[in-house]
């Protein structure tokens, strides 16, 4: 799989979120941004992401994922300032 295919899986599963996917082979870094993460425990946030990838993890096409989740406000706060 490539990052674009992983991103498509995630967007189909969670259309109200924004995703940034990097990686190659079977290892991916995923940043997920959405209001759905507001007030959830970290484990629940990861479960939402894993739900979209379960079949591909089971068949080995995805081996490892590093997941970071953000609310839109958290994403804005961590983004570098424009022009910096």
C-alpha positions in Angstrom: 0.0 0.0 0.0 1.0 3.6 -0.4 0.2 6.6 1.7 -2.5 7.8 -0.7 -4.3 4.4 -0.4 -4.1 4.5 3.4 -5.5 8.1 3.4 -8.4 7.0 1.2 -9.3 4.1 3.5 -9.3 6.6 6.5 -11.3 9.2 4.6 -13.9 6.7 3.5 -14.2 5.5 7.1 -14.2 9.0 8.8 -15.3 11.5 6.1 -15.5 14.4 8.6 -11.8 14.2 9.4 -8.7 15.4 7.7 -5.7 13.0 7.4 -2.0 13.4 6.7 -0.3 10.1 6.0 3.4 9.5 5.4 5.4 6.3 5.1 6.2 3.4 2.8 6.0 -0.3 2.6 3.8 -1.3 5.5 4.8 1.4 8.1 2.8 4.6 8.3 2.6 7.8 10.3 -0.9 9.1 10.5 -2.1 12.5 11.7 -5.9 12.7 12.1 -7.7 15.9 12.6 -11.4 16.1 13.5 -13.9 17.3 16.1 -14.8 13.6 16.7 -11.7 13.4 18.9 -12.9 16.0 21.3 -13.1 14.6 24.9 -12.1 11.1 24.0 -9.4 9.1 25.8 -6.3 8.3 23.8 -7.2 4.6 23.4 -10.6 5.4 22.0 -9.1 7.8 19.5 -6.7 5.1 18.3 -9.6 2.6 18.1 -11.4 4.9 15.7 -8.4 5.0 13.4 -7.6 1.2 13.7 -11.2 0.4 12.7 -10.6 1.7 9.2 -7.4 -0.3 8.9 -8.2 -3.6 10.6 -8.5 -5.7 7.4 -5.2 -4.4 6.0 -3.4 -5.0 9.3 -4.8 -8.5 9.4 -3.6 -9.3 5.9 -0.2 -7.8 6.5 -0.4 -5.0 4.0 -0.1 -2.6 7.0 2.3 -3.7 9.6 2.8 -0.6 11.8 1.1 2.7 12.3 2.0 5.7 14.4 -1.2 7.6 15.1 -1.5 11.2 16.3 -4.9 12.7 16.7 -5.9 16.3 17.1 -9.1 18.4 17.4 -9.1 21.2 14.8 -8.1 23.6 17.6 -5.2 21.4 18.7 -4.0 21.1 15.1 -4.1 24.9 14.7 -2.2 25.4 17.9 0.6 23.1 16.9 1.0 24.3 13.4 4.0 26.6 12.8 3.2 30.2 12.4 2.9 31.4 8.8 6.1 33.1 7.6 8.1 31.7 10.5 
